[in-house]
Amino acid sequence: MKLSLNWLKDYVDIEMSVHELADLLTMTGLEVEGLEPAGQSLDDILSAKILTIAPHPAADKLSICQVDTGRDRIQVVCGASNLETGALVPLALPGLSLPGGKIIKESRIRGEISTGMLLAEDEMGLTDDHTGIMVLPSDITPGTPLPSVLPVSDWVLDISITPNRPDCASVIGVAREVAAVTGQTLKMPGSDNIEETGPAVEDLTSITVLDPEGCPRYMAGVIQDIELKPSPFWIRYRLHLSGIRSINNVVDVTNYVLLETGQPLHSFDYERLRENRIIVRRAREGEHFTTLDGENRHLNKETLLICDGERPVALAGIMGGLNSEIYAGTRDILLESAYFDPVTIRRGSKLLGLSTEASYRFERGVDINGVETALKRAVSLISRLAGGNVARGFIDKYPETYISPAIDLQVDKTNRILGINLSRDTISGYLKALDMDVSDIDDNRLKVIPPSFREEITRDVDLMEEVARLNGFDKIPVTYPSISQRENTEPPQHVLRDQTRSIMVGLGFSEIITYSFISPDSADILNADRESPLRSFVSLLNPLTIDQSVMRTSLIPGLLATANTNTLHDEKILKFFEWGKVFIRRNGHQQPLEKTFLTAVMTGQYNEKTWYQDARHVDYYDIKGTAEALLKGLGLNSSGPEGFVFQKQDGFPGFDPELSSAIYASGSLIGKVGRVSAEVTAAYDLEKESAYLFELDIGALLENLTWARKYRPFARFPAVYRDISLTVNRKIESAELIELTRQEGAELVESVQIFDLYEGNKVDDSEKALGFRVCYRSKHRTLDGSEVNRLHESIIDKIMQETGGKLREG
């Protein structure tokens, strides 16, 4: 908000410099973002009296003026249309530099000498008016410098108003802050000199509020027989410094009072209001309305309308309409001052994409008890500047009077929270300076009633903030909190997340974060069963698009969509992972089931072709190896009853049943790994490059992790190795053979490793040949060779008996 310093001084005495004032406001919470000088380079512009005006002999649109500068009589050539003999006007003599950078020189214009330049307001940087030469008051002595005639030397403060301080979106609001901090008295503008010479307002109009929730208060007054004309310079100048264009004396007053008090106003042409009355109602679905900017607006029930007896005439709190605006022929006006519900105005403004000075304030909340003050102030100014007859009285629709809450404030609690030591009287004085009603309850408690323009103050901590502001944030001593040493209580899931990220990055993967919103078609693409949890979507009430209309039930669609985006940009080697939540709807529950998963994808080439190796595409064992490395890094063993195993399993939505496995730990399912099915890769345009996934259920994984790390000493006794070469049915998994070996060998079997797999013409098509090495070792003694042989033979017999396999010969 841009604010004139001279305007501010009308309501509070300011003896400090403008820079000190800016620092003071910033320290109280009103950040001054900029300071701009205004009208401060006009000392050499003089007031001059036009003595004679003659037509230019060589130019129809130019005139030759003889002017009195107070010392000399000079000739000036001018093209303005409002020149009058005897008028006092600003004059720039040769050598003067104007605010825009133009340097005045004595020159010959179409053959006639011009010694200087008569100036319009915009040429001096005062307003944007260039309709003619500026006319000064007639009682000025020629030769008087312009700053001595008009108080144009000023500063403009650019203040950032936070959303919780709408009361400061006005000159009086800022003046109140300055007065409170400096101990001055706020000087309110008067409006008691209204002469009500017209008929009773009830005989001229009526107000009907059909939506009291959207419009809790509506006031109106009528002024007849006004004279529309330009506003005086002092109003136009202040509006210009605040960034508002001057229109005419009536509209300018409504804008002036808006900036002065923070209360938006609107003036209607009384005769253009059908039936001369006002109705406040909600818009009908599909209704149209043309605003002052000439735009045809499409409305719905979110928009509040001001209507006459037949049609809409304004968007309440936002903008007026073309059909009731003040125009050159206006003689009677109806002046509106109202309080509109902030939420209603915010929704309407957002719907229409229309933000104005009025909506900015209504959206944040104006003073409901300031509606009358602003209306009377505007009526007083309009009757003074435009004349007319003011109707007797005002219509005020205010069914439920606003009552500010009474707040109990404890002095000791205030000092304890702020870290200061202020007396009860000092705290009471600060709050009274902000126009709060303060009374003593006892030696430690105050009863505080905030004013209606501080609607955001509802709790004792809000009052404590006000005390801190006025006392000075810089006076709060620096203290350090008492921190007691305690055991780290970081949730296990957070610890696991950090460890997982570190391991996955070390394996060459990049973490991504995808939207939690996906398309409901994702379950169809993954070919999920009708009863699958993947179809238990939580629908969004207000989705951005149909492709983001439900909460995700799997991380897979997001990863595959990201892979597709990268392949379209010719990125072929992709390794992504995401840690995130899925949301599964639960019937009978308001909140969905939230589960955390880790999902990773690999696609494209594993490595590029170089001089020392050929290019290789990602395969199943790459993604399986990644999952295995991660689980081992997290502390799970790949052997033993508490380890993890991969078991071939199909039926996972989105996975190829021929190349997918379940991951089990201690007998419970913790994840799945495999190749993405051809149908899914085709749906995500990845058919040229096979994609591989693994997915871990973090909740199930946590149940199988042991955070304590145990020391295991190095083996003290030698190992004995024996190999087994078997021919078994193709359908038998190697994991089954390893498990049989461990069961039979018990604690003497330290490890089992597959070292050979053969499928070819030397074995039957229904069979495969496996070679694996068994490591035997005792923790307590050296094993005897004959003992190892007997155990090894029993393992072979066990495998052959359970699987029907046979030893391979040759």
Protein Blocks (a to p, Z undefined) as FASTA:
>chain_A
ZZdfklmmmmoccfbdfklmmmmmmmnopacfbdcdehklmmmpccdddfbdcddfkbfk
bccddddehlaccddddfbfkbcehiacddddehiacfkopacddddeehiacedjdddf
klnomamcfkbccdddfkbcehiafklmpcfbccdddddddfklmmlmcfklmmmmmmmm
nopacddddfklcccfbccfklmpccddfblmlmmbccddddehiacddddfklmmmmmm
nopacfbfmlmmmmmmmmmnopacddddfklpghiiacdddddehiacddfkopacdddf
kbccdddfkbcfbdehiaccfklpccfklcbdcdddddddfklmmmmmmmnopacfklmm
mmnopafklmmmmmmmmmmmmmmmngpaddedjddddfbacddddddddfklmmmmnopa
cdfklmmmmmmmnopacddfblmbccddddfklmmbmbfklmmmmmmmmnopklpccddd
dddddddfbdfklmmmmmmmmmmmmnopacddddfbdcfklmmmnopafklmklmccddf
bdfblklmbccfbfklmmmmmmmmmmmnopabdcdddddddddddehiabdcdddddddd
dehjfbdcdfkbccddddfklmmmmmmmmmmmnopafedjklccddddehiehiafklcc
dddeehiafbdcddddfklmmmnopmmpccddddddfklmmmmpcfbacdddddfbdcdd
ddddddddfklcfklmmmmmmmmnmmmlmbdcdfbdcddfkbcfkbccdddddddddfkb
ccdfklmmmmmmmmmmmmmmmnopacdeZZ
